[in-house]
Amino acid sequence: MKAFAYTQYGPPEVLHLTDIPKPTPRAHEVLVKVEATTVTIGDTIMRSLNIPVSGWQKVLGRIFLGWFKPRRPILGMELAGKVEAIGSKVTRFRPGDEVFASTFAVNFGGYAEYKCLPENGVLAIKPTALSFEEAAAAPGAGMTAMACLSKAKIQPGQKVLVYGASGAVGTNAVQLASHRWGASVTGVCSAANLELVKSLGASQVCDYTRQDFTQSAERYDVIFDAVGKLVPAEGKKALRPGGVYLNVHTDSEGGDSPANLLALKEIIAAGQLKPVIDRVYPFEQMVEAHRYVEKGHKKGNVVIQVAQR
């Protein structure tokens, strides 16, 4: 089967198309024919080894990824596709099922035509309202936003500010805070994305290139830094007494779980969330997709159409 792999860290060009054996599912696994996957900021960080932390966290990141060369040569942290075969003890899925999944806990692997996934992993039947491209973009950013915001216990009418509101996590956070929890949302992004963020449910928007929200008189019950670029001491200036400050890098633990994927599916089915897609690239343009994401200007998600349709 075809897969995009990398054997050394570096620019997008280290990714190369290769042939590898098609996997066979074990007793408790399903074999998924991958229809779509995504290129996330996380994928570009792992490919380049440009880890946005320091100290012991950076050391742990190097150990996890591979100190001298990648330990997991096939990236792709989420996918959507069709079950092609099942292991002898699988009971929850059957061939032909349309599914979506996170591959974060199973050594990634979305950049391939096929992927074996554990039946009890972060895997579920695809929401019927979503295309394969939309479903592939749902798990990672959706569960991350949900895990972070759940910690704030948002109440209807509370004021929530999302910094980085037009990114993958941010677009999910705006929708969840507004439509799921009934908050009054302010989205901070660039001027080019103000209308997009409004359309997702933000009642107020702020162009960070022209206005510093920390210098205004407005105070918020929750501030969520969805891109991890705010200086916490500065961001917290806009919090109300007793308010909650959240950072995508430090408050998303526990987000990647089967229970959260099923909860996300219910939220999507209720019409409270829909993944935002910026661009869709064919599989053979994986390198170009990485170049685009690495520029840092994507809106929502960038999707790779793996299967030819």
N, C-alpha and C positions, 0 to 999 in steps of 0.2 A: 504494500500500500504506500501511498505518497504521504509524506510528512515534511514539515519545515522544522529543521533542527539547528542547533548551534553547539559548537565544541570549544569555543573560546568567547570571552567577553569582549564587547566592543560595539561599534556602530551598527546600524540596521543591516549592513551588508554581511555581517557574520552569519545571518540566517541563510540557510541554503535548503533547497528542495532535494529530498532524498527518498530512496525506497527502503522500507523496513518491513519485517514480517507482520502480517495481519494477526492480531492477537486472538487467542481462543479463551472464552470465558471459563473461569473456574466454577465450582459447584454453586457458589452464592453470588456470582457475578452475571451482569448482562453485557452483551456486546452491542454498542451503539454505533450506528453509521452516522457520522457527524455531518449535519447539514450546515451549521453555522457556529462560529466562535467569535471572540472579540479580541481586539488589541487594546489593552488597558495601560494606564500609567505604570501599574505594577509590572506588566510584561516588559516595558521598556527599561524599567529600573533593574530588573533581573538580568536582562540581556546585556546591559551596559555596565552593571555592577555599580551604578551611581546611586548608592543607598543614602536616602535623605535623613540619616540620623548620625550620631557620633558616639564615641566612647564604646562602652561594652555592648550597646545595642548594635553598633556597626560590626563588632567582632562576631556577635551571634548571627547576624545576617550573613556574613561571609562563611561561617561554618555551615549554616543552613543551605546556602546556595552552592557552596563548593569553593574552597579557598583559592585554588589555582585554575580550575576549570569547572564548568557547570556540572553539577551532579544530576540535574534533570534536564536532558538536552532538548526536550520538546515542551515549549511553553503553551499557553492557552489555559486560562483559569476558569473558564465557563464555556458551556456549549449547549446546543439543542440539536436533536436528531431523532432517528427512529431506531427502536430496538430491532436488531437483526437476528440475534440468537440469545438464548438464556442458558445458564448453568443448570445442572440436574436438580438442584435444591431450591431454585428460585420459585417463589409463589406470588410475588407482588406485581410482576411484569410479564408480558408475553410478546412474542415477535409481532412487529407492526405497531406497537405502542409509540406514540410521539411523546418525547420526554425532554426535560431541560435539567441542567445539573451544574453544580460547582465541582471543579476538579482540584481545588486547592489542597485538600487533604489526601489526594491520591496521585501526587507527583505531577500535577498539571496534565498536559497531553491533548489539549483541545486543538492544537495545530496539526492534526492528523485526520485521515479519512475515517479511522475507526478508533474507538476507545472502550476498554473494559472498565466497568464501574461496579462497585459493590451494591448489591440490592438494597442494603440498609444504609447506604451512604447518602450524600446530599443530592438526591435524585428524586424526581417526581414527574408525574404526567404533565405534559405541557399545557398551560392555560389555553383553552380553545380560542379565546379572543386574540391571541398573539400569533404572528407569523414566526417561523423558525428564527429569522433574524432578530425580531423583537425579544423572543424568548431567550435566545443566547445572551442578550444584553441585560437580562433581568437579575440573575442570581447574585453576582458579586456586589455591585453597587447598591442593589436593592436591600440585601441583607445587611450590608454595612451601615447604610443610612438608618435602617430600622433598629439595629442593635444600639447605635449611638443615641438616637432620639428617645428610645424606650427608657433610657436611664433618667431622662428628665421628667418623666411622668407628666407630660404636657396635658393641660386642661383646656377645654374650649374657651376661646376668647383670649388666651394668653398671647403675649407678643414674643414671636420667635424670629431671630435673625439668622439667616444662612449665608455664610461667607463662602464664595466660590459656588454660587447658586446655579451656574450654567454647566458645570461639569457633570460627570457620571453620577457621583454620589450626591452632589448638590441638587440636580434635577429631581432625583428621588426624594431627597429630604424636603424640598419645597412641597411636593405633592402629598407626602405623608403628613407633614405638619398641618397643611391646610385642609386636605380632604379627609384624612383619617382621624385626626385629632381636633380639628376645628379651630386651629390657632390662626391668629393674624400674623401673616408672614411677611417679612422684609427680606428681599433677595439682593445680595451684593454681587455684582458682576461687572463686565465691561459694557460700554454703551451699545456695542453691536448685539448684545444678548438680552437687553432689557425687555424687549417685547416677548421674547421666548419665555423668560422667567415669569412675566405677568400672566402669560397664557397657561402656565402650569399651576397657578393659584396664588401667587404672591400679590398681596394687596398694595405693597409698596416696593419700589426697587431703587437701588442706589448704584450709581456708576462710580466704582472705586477710584477711577483715574481722575475724577473731578471733585469727589466728596469723601471726606473721612468720617465714617459713621461714629467713631469714638469721640469726635469733637462736637457732635450735635447734642441737643438736650434730651433726645429720645432715650428711654431706658427699656431694656428687654428682660423678659423672664428667662429666656433661653438664648444663648448664642452658640451656634454650631459652626466651627471652622471645618468645612468639608474638604479643604485642600491642604490643611496643615501648614499654612503660610503666615498666619497671624502670630504676632508676639503676644502670648497669653496675657501678660501684664497690661498691654495696651487694650486688647479686646475686652478684658473684664471691666474696663472703665465704663462701658455702656450697659453693664448689668444692673438690674434692680437689686436692692438688698435681698439676699436669699436666693438670687438667681443662679442658674446652672450654666456653666461654661463647658463645652464639649469640643474635643479635637479628634479628627478622624483617625489619627495615628495612635492615639492613646486610649480611646474609648470604644473601640470596635471589637474588642476581644469577645469571643463567644458568638459572633454573628454568623459564622459559617456552620450551620447545623441542619439536620433534616427537618427538625421542628420549625425552624425559621423559614426554610424554603417553602414548606406547606403553608405557613402563615402568610408569606409573601404571595403565594398563589391565590389565597382567599382574598387578599386585598386587591389583587389585579382583577379577579373575577367580580368583585364588587364595584369595579369602575373607579377605584380611588387611586390608581397608579398605572402608568404606561411608560415603558422605557422610551427615552428620547434617543433617536439615532441621527447622528451627524452624517456619516458616510458609510457606504457599503462597498467593499473591495472584493474582487474575485480572489480565489485562493492563491493564484500565481502572483498576485501583487502584494504579498505579505510584507515585503521589504518597504514598498511605497507606503503602506499603511503605518508601519512603524515610524517612518520618517515624519509622516503627518502628525501622529500622536505626540511625538517627541518635541514638536514645536510648541506644545502647550496651549493651543487655541481651540481644541475640539469642543463641540457642544454636545453634552451627553456622551453617547457611545459611538465607537467605531467598530463596525462589524465586518467579519470575513465570511464570505459565502464559500463554504468548503466544497459542498457537493454541487455538481453542475446540474442545473434544472432548466 
